[in-house]
Amino acid sequence: MDAKDLLFYLPLTVFIGLSVFFLLLWRLGLASSWHWSVGFLQTGLGFALSTFPVEPRFDQLASGILFIGAAYCYGSALMIHFGVDRAALVRRCLALSFLAPHIYFIFIDPNLRLVLFVIEMVFSSLLAIAVFKVVGRSKNTADRFLIFASFLAVLDSLVRGVVFTFIFPTGEAMSEFVESAYNLSVHVTTLTICLLFPFSAITALALKSVDKHRLAAARDPMTGLLNRRGFEMAVEQLAKSGKCAGAVVVADIDHFKAINDARGHDVGDQVIIDMALRLKQMAGENTLLTRFGGEEFVILLPGASEADAKHWAETMRKSLKDTSITRLHGQSFTASFGVSEVADLKHDVLTAIGRADEALYLAKRNGRDRVECATTVRERSVDSRAQVTSFA
């Protein structure tokens, strides 16, 4: 096998291998979509028709459809990865409209040059729509590299279409394709520039999977709220972003053990879930919601004063009177709240939670279903010490 034969066999082998690899990634939950696998499979099959030609017109018809299908799948995979609207109607119409000129220039007025030009223009347009939609949505270097590699694939297709149509025109006869300079250039650029696309996709998917598992480790699986580890990480990020103060609210479901004993753990779990849903409904843009364990929740309100946090907690407390668990089981539940200011998010959060805990215990002692503040605890402590001193 000489170098030229190797050049023509490699794209077929590489893209079929990539298809199998991405299929495995998708089955393992590491790839965001099956579109990657199908796109690479169609590309590999398209190269198979130039490596093992059947009949010129059939080869051009089938390979054109395969490459346009691949472009559609690549675009879908990109937009799914970045979580943007897939513009499915526009892209489907564009892909389907390709069939009319494609069939015309193969069977009615045969012209290889125009067949290839239409394929390149539609391919680049389909992928360009996806690139345009995802620009600005990158979260890390791997995402930016994926967008750049996708742009290079668009540029490669556009340049080749223009060059071999207007500058160094390909012949018009279908039989000339396999030995044409155009076919050689496709194989060369595929094994150089365009291979950046699948490998950048692998890198981006791997990093996204790592981030997904890292975020999962920071979340409570029952409620979706932050756990202690996630709370500490989020507070650290807030502090780095310049947020320096705020208030914490510690909430505890009243008589939770009695609910579990009387109604069972399934109802108890539903009470916790319903509490979490209420917290999410009440949360502001930067509010941190945390399940610290059991029936206890910690809420951080950046930039809030103790008075603001008390008002927030009172609104939350009252909202618990009408909950899904009440309607389902005919039993309402309440919660008690403790509030404290946070002077410094970088150093004072755990101390503030301790103060809010003391306020929460005061709320429990005073009959539950209440909101108490750390300043109230402090004032009562000062009064108690003053009384002791006066008796002494």
C-alpha positions as CSV (number, residue, x, y, z in Angstrom):
1,M,0.0,0.0,0.0
2,D,1.6,3.3,-1.1
3,A,1.2,6.7,0.6
4,K,-1.7,7.7,-1.6
5,D,-3.7,4.6,-0.9
6,L,-3.0,5.1,2.8
7,L,-4.3,8.7,2.5
8,F,-7.6,7.5,1.0
9,Y,-8.2,4.7,3.5
10,L,-7.4,6.7,6.7
11,P,-10.5,9.0,6.8
12,L,-12.8,6.0,6.5
13,T,-11.0,4.2,9.3
14,V,-10.7,7.2,11.5
15,F,-14.3,8.4,11.3
16,I,-15.8,4.9,11.7
17,G,-13.6,4.5,14.8
18,L,-14.7,7.9,16.1
19,S,-18.4,6.9,15.6
20,V,-17.9,3.8,17.7
21,F,-16.0,5.7,20.3
22,F,-18.6,8.5,20.6
23,L,-21.4,5.9,20.7
24,L,-19.7,4.3,23.7
25,L,-19.3,7.7,25.3
26,W,-23.0,8.4,24.8
27,R,-24.0,5.0,26.2
28,L,-21.9,5.6,29.3
29,G,-23.5,9.0,29.8
30,L,-20.3,10.9,29.0
31,A,-21.4,12.4,25.7
32,S,-24.3,14.8,25.7
33,S,-25.9,13.4,22.5
34,W,-25.9,10.5,20.1
35,H,-25.6,13.0,17.3
36,W,-21.8,13.0,17.6
37,S,-21.7,9.3,16.8
38,V,-24.2,9.4,13.9
39,G,-22.4,12.4,12.4
40,F,-19.0,10.7,12.4
41,L,-20.7,7.5,11.1
42,Q,-22.2,9.4,8.1
43,T,-18.8,11.1,7.4
44,G,-17.1,7.7,7.4
45,L,-19.7,6.1,5.1
46,G,-19.3,9.1,2.8
47,F,-15.5,8.5,2.6
48,A,-16.2,4.8,2.0
49,L,-17.9,5.7,-1.3
50,S,-14.8,7.5,-2.6
51,T,-12.5,4.7,-1.3
52,F,-14.8,1.9,-2.7
53,P,-16.8,3.5,-5.5
54,V,-19.8,1.7,-6.8
55,E,-21.2,3.8,-9.7
56,P,-20.4,7.5,-10.2
57,R,-24.0,8.9,-10.0
58,F,-24.9,6.6,-7.1
59,D,-21.7,7.5,-5.3
60,Q,-22.4,11.3,-5.6
61,L,-26.0,11.0,-4.6
62,A,-25.4,8.9,-1.5
63,S,-22.2,10.7,-0.4
64,G,-23.8,14.1,-0.7
65,I,-26.8,13.0,1.4
66,L,-24.5,11.5,4.0
67,F,-22.3,14.6,4.3
68,I,-25.3,16.9,4.6
69,G,-26.7,14.5,7.3
70,A,-23.4,14.6,9.1
71,A,-23.4,18.4,9.1
72,Y,-26.9,18.4,10.5
73,C,-25.9,16.0,13.3
74,Y,-22.7,18.0,14.1
75,G,-24.8,21.2,14.4
76,S,-27.3,19.4,16.7
77,A,-24.5,18.0,18.8
78,L,-22.9,21.4,19.2
79,M,-26.1,23.1,20.2
80,I,-27.0,20.3,22.7
81,H,-23.6,20.5,24.2
82,F,-23.9,24.2,24.8
83,G,-27.6,24.0,25.8
84,V,-29.0,26.4,23.1
85,D,-32.1,26.2,20.9
86,R,-31.3,23.9,18.0
87,A,-33.1,26.0,15.3
88,A,-34.4,22.6,14.1
89,L,-37.0,24.0,11.6
90,V,-34.6,26.3,9.8
91,R,-31.8,23.6,9.6
92,R,-34.2,20.9,8.5
93,C,-35.6,23.1,5.7
94,L,-32.1,23.9,4.6
95,A,-31.1,20.2,4.6
96,L,-34.2,19.1,2.7
97,S,-33.9,22.0,0.2
98,F,-30.4,20.6,-0.7
99,L,-32.0,17.5,-2.3
100,A,-33.5,19.4,-5.3
101,P,-30.3,20.9,-6.8
102,H,-28.4,17.8,-5.7
103,I,-30.6,15.5,-7.7
104,Y,-30.9,17.9,-10.6
105,F,-27.1,18.2,-11.1
106,I,-26.6,14.5,-10.9
107,F,-29.5,13.1,-13.0
108,I,-31.0,15.9,-15.1
109,D,-28.1,18.2,-16.0
110,P,-25.1,16.3,-14.8
111,N,-22.3,18.6,-13.5
112,L,-19.9,17.3,-10.9
113,R,-18.5,20.8,-10.2
114,L,-21.9,22.1,-9.2
115,V,-22.8,19.0,-7.3
116,L,-19.7,19.5,-5.1
117,F,-20.3,23.2,-4.8
118,V,-23.8,22.7,-3.5
119,I,-22.7,20.1,-1.0
120,E,-19.9,22.4,0.3
121,M,-22.2,25.4,0.6
122,V,-25.0,23.6,2.4
123,F,-22.6,21.7,4.7
124,S,-20.9,24.9,5.7
125,S,-24.2,26.7,6.2
126,L,-25.6,24.0,8.4
127,L,-22.6,24.0,10.6
128,A,-22.2,27.8,10.6
129,I,-25.8,28.2,12.0
130,A,-24.7,26.1,15.0
131,V,-21.4,27.9,15.4
132,F,-23.3,31.3,15.4
133,K,-25.7,30.0,18.0
134,V,-23.1,28.8,20.4
135,V,-20.6,31.7,20.2
136,G,-20.3,33.3,23.6
137,R,-21.7,30.3,25.4
138,S,-18.3,28.7,26.2
139,K,-17.5,28.1,29.9
140,N,-13.9,27.0,29.6
141,T,-10.9,26.8,27.3
142,A,-12.1,23.4,25.9
143,D,-15.4,24.8,24.9
144,R,-13.7,27.8,23.2
145,F,-11.4,25.4,21.3
146,L,-14.4,23.3,20.2
147,I,-16.1,26.4,18.8
148,F,-12.8,27.4,17.0
149,A,-12.4,23.9,15.5
150,S,-16.0,24.1,14.3
151,F,-15.4,27.4,12.7
152,L,-12.3,26.0,11.0
153,A,-14.5,23.1,9.6
154,V,-16.9,25.7,8.2
155,L,-14.1,27.8,6.7
156,D,-12.5,24.6,5.2
157,S,-15.7,23.7,3.5
158,L,-16.4,27.3,2.2
159,V,-12.9,27.7,0.8
160,R,-12.8,24.4,-0.9
161,G,-16.2,25.0,-2.5
162,V,-15.0,28.4,-3.9
163,V,-11.5,27.2,-5.0
164,F,-12.7,24.1,-6.9
165,T,-15.6,25.9,-8.5
166,F,-14.2,29.2,-9.5
167,I,-10.4,29.2,-9.3
168,F,-9.3,25.6,-10.1
169,P,-12.5,24.2,-11.5
170,T,-13.2,20.5,-11.1
171,G,-14.3,18.6,-14.2
172,E,-18.0,18.2,-14.9
173,A,-18.0,14.4,-15.5
174,M,-19.1,12.3,-12.5
175,S,-16.5,9.7,-13.4
176,E,-13.7,12.2,-12.7
177,F,-14.4,12.5,-9.0
178,V,-12.3,9.7,-7.5
179,E,-9.1,10.9,-9.2
180,S,-9.8,14.6,-8.9
181,A,-7.7,17.2,-7.0
182,Y,-10.9,18.0,-5.1
183,N,-11.2,14.5,-3.7
184,L,-7.5,14.6,-2.7
185,S,-7.9,17.9,-1.0
186,V,-10.9,16.6,1.0
187,H,-8.8,13.7,2.3
188,V,-5.8,16.0,3.1
189,T,-7.8,18.6,5.0
190,T,-9.8,16.0,6.8
191,L,-6.7,14.4,8.2
192,T,-5.2,17.8,9.2
193,I,-7.6,20.7,9.9
194,C,-10.8,18.9,10.3
195,L,-9.5,16.3,12.8
196,L,-9.3,19.2,15.3
197,F,-13.1,19.1,15.4
198,P,-13.6,15.5,16.8
199,F,-10.7,15.8,19.2
200,S,-11.8,19.2,20.5
201,A,-15.3,17.6,21.0
202,I,-13.7,14.8,23.1
203,T,-11.9,17.3,25.2
204,A,-15.0,19.5,25.8
205,L,-17.2,16.5,26.6
206,A,-14.6,15.1,29.0
207,L,-14.3,18.4,30.9
208,K,-18.1,18.8,30.9
209,S,-18.4,15.3,32.4
210,V,-15.8,16.2,35.1
211,D,-17.7,19.4,35.9
212,K,-21.0,17.4,36.0
213,H,-19.6,15.0,38.6
214,R,-18.0,17.7,40.6
215,L,-21.3,19.6,40.8
216,A,-23.2,16.4,41.7
217,A,-20.8,15.9,44.6
218,A,-21.7,19.4,45.8
219,R,-25.5,18.8,45.7
220,D,-27.9,17.0,48.0
221,P,-29.4,14.2,45.8
222,M,-32.9,14.4,47.4
223,T,-33.5,18.1,47.1
224,G,-31.0,19.3,44.5
225,L,-29.9,22.0,47.0
226,L,-26.2,22.5,47.9
227,N,-24.8,20.2,50.5
228,R,-22.2,21.4,53.1
229,R,-19.3,21.0,50.7
230,G,-21.1,22.8,47.9
231,F,-22.1,25.6,50.3
232,E,-18.5,26.1,51.3
233,M,-17.3,26.2,47.7
234,A,-20.1,28.6,46.7
235,V,-19.3,31.0,49.6
236,E,-15.7,30.9,48.5
237,Q,-16.7,31.9,45.0
238,L,-18.9,34.7,46.3
239,A,-16.1,36.1,48.4
240,K,-13.8,36.0,45.4
241,S,-16.3,37.9,43.3
242,G,-16.3,40.8,45.7
243,K,-19.4,40.0,47.8
244,C,-18.3,40.7,51.4
245,A,-21.4,40.7,53.6
246,G,-24.9,39.4,54.0
247,A,-27.1,37.4,56.3
248,V,-27.8,33.7,57.0
249,V,-31.0,32.0,57.8
250,V,-31.1,28.6,59.5
251,A,-34.4,26.8,59.1
252,D,-35.5,23.6,60.8
253,I,-38.8,21.7,60.2
254,D,-40.8,21.5,63.4
255,H,-41.7,18.2,64.9
256,F,-40.1,16.3,62.0
257,K,-39.5,13.1,64.0
258,A,-43.2,13.1,64.9
259,I,-44.1,13.4,61.1
260,N,-41.8,10.5,60.3
261,D,-43.2,8.4,63.1
262,A,-46.9,9.1,62.4
263,R,-46.8,9.2,58.5
264,G,-43.7,7.2,57.6
265,H,-40.4,8.1,56.0
266,D,-41.9,8.6,52.5
267,V,-44.0,11.4,53.8
268,G,-41.1,12.7,55.8
269,D,-39.0,12.8,52.6
270,Q,-41.8,14.6,50.8
271,V,-41.9,17.2,53.5
272,I,-38.2,17.9,53.0
273,I,-38.6,18.0,49.2
274,D,-41.5,20.4,49.6
275,M,-39.5,22.6,51.9
276,A,-36.7,22.7,49.4
277,L,-39.2,23.6,46.6
278,R,-40.5,26.5,48.7
279,L,-37.0,27.7,49.3
280,K,-36.3,27.6,45.6
281,Q,-39.4,29.6,44.8
282,M,-38.3,32.3,47.4
283,A,-34.7,32.4,46.4
284,G,-33.1,35.5,44.7
285,E,-30.5,35.4,42.0
286,N,-27.5,35.0,44.3
287,T,-29.2,33.2,47.2
288,L,-27.4,30.1,48.4
289,L,-29.8,27.3,49.5
290,T,-28.3,24.4,51.4
291,R,-29.5,21.3,53.1
292,F,-27.1,20.9,56.0
293,G,-28.5,17.5,57.0
294,G,-31.8,15.9,58.1
295,E,-34.5,18.6,58.3
296,E,-32.1,21.6,58.7
297,F,-31.5,24.1,55.9
298,V,-29.1,27.1,55.7
299,I,-29.8,30.0,53.4
300,L,-27.2,32.7,52.6
301,L,-28.6,36.0,51.4
302,P,-25.6,38.1,50.0
303,G,-25.9,41.8,50.7
304,A,-28.9,41.4,53.0
305,S,-29.1,42.9,56.5
306,E,-30.5,41.1,59.5
307,A,-33.8,42.9,59.0
308,D,-34.0,41.9,55.4
309,A,-33.3,38.3,56.2
310,K,-35.9,38.3,59.0
311,H,-38.5,39.6,56.5
312,W,-37.5,36.9,54.0
313,A,-37.8,34.2,56.7
314,E,-41.2,35.5,57.8
315,T,-42.5,35.3,54.3
316,M,-41.1,31.8,53.9
317,R,-42.6,30.7,57.2
318,K,-46.1,31.9,56.2
319,S,-45.8,30.3,52.8
320,L,-45.5,26.9,54.4
321,K,-49.2,27.0,55.5
322,D,-50.2,26.1,51.9
323,T,-48.0,23.3,50.6
324,S,-48.4,20.3,48.4
325,I,-47.9,18.0,51.3
326,T,-50.8,19.7,53.1
327,R,-53.1,19.1,50.2
328,L,-51.9,15.5,49.7
329,H,-52.0,14.4,53.3
330,G,-54.2,16.8,55.2
331,Q,-51.4,17.7,57.5
332,S,-49.6,21.0,57.5
333,F,-46.0,21.5,58.7
334,T,-44.2,24.5,60.0
335,A,-40.6,25.5,60.5
336,S,-38.6,27.7,62.8
337,F,-36.0,30.1,61.7
338,G,-32.9,31.7,63.1
339,V,-31.3,34.8,61.5
340,S,-27.9,36.4,61.8
341,E,-25.9,39.0,59.8
342,V,-22.6,38.0,58.2
343,A,-20.0,40.7,58.5
344,D,-17.4,39.0,56.2
345,L,-18.2,36.2,53.8
346,K,-14.6,35.1,53.8
347,H,-14.2,34.6,57.5
348,D,-17.5,35.0,59.4
349,V,-19.9,32.6,57.7
350,L,-19.5,29.6,60.1
351,T,-19.6,31.9,63.1
352,A,-22.8,33.6,61.7
353,I,-24.4,30.2,61.3
354,G,-23.6,29.4,64.9
355,R,-25.3,32.7,66.0
356,A,-28.3,31.9,63.7
357,D,-28.5,28.4,65.3
358,E,-28.8,30.0,68.7
359,A,-31.6,32.2,67.4
360,L,-33.2,29.0,66.0
361,Y,-33.1,27.3,69.4
362,L,-34.7,30.4,70.9
363,A,-37.5,30.1,68.3
364,K,-38.0,26.5,69.3
365,R,-38.2,27.3,73.0
366,N,-40.7,30.1,72.3
367,G,-43.2,27.7,70.7
368,R,-41.8,27.0,67.2
369,D,-43.2,28.3,63.9
370,R,-41.3,31.5,64.6
371,V,-38.4,33.7,63.4
372,E,-35.8,34.9,65.9
373,C,-32.7,37.0,65.3
374,A,-29.2,36.7,66.7
375,T,-29.5,40.3,68.0
376,T,-32.4,39.2,70.2
377,V,-30.4,36.4,71.6
378,R,-27.5,38.8,72.3
379,E,-29.8,41.4,73.9
380,R,-31.4,38.7,76.2
381,S,-27.9,37.5,77.1
382,V,-26.9,41.0,78.1
383,D,-30.1,41.5,80.1
384,S,-29.5,38.2,81.9
385,R,-26.0,39.1,82.8
386,A,-27.2,42.5,84.0
387,Q,-29.8,40.9,86.2
388,V,-27.2,38.5,87.7
389,T,-24.8,41.5,88.4
390,S,-27.6,43.5,90.1
391,F,-28.5,40.5,92.4
392,A,-24.9,40.0,93.2
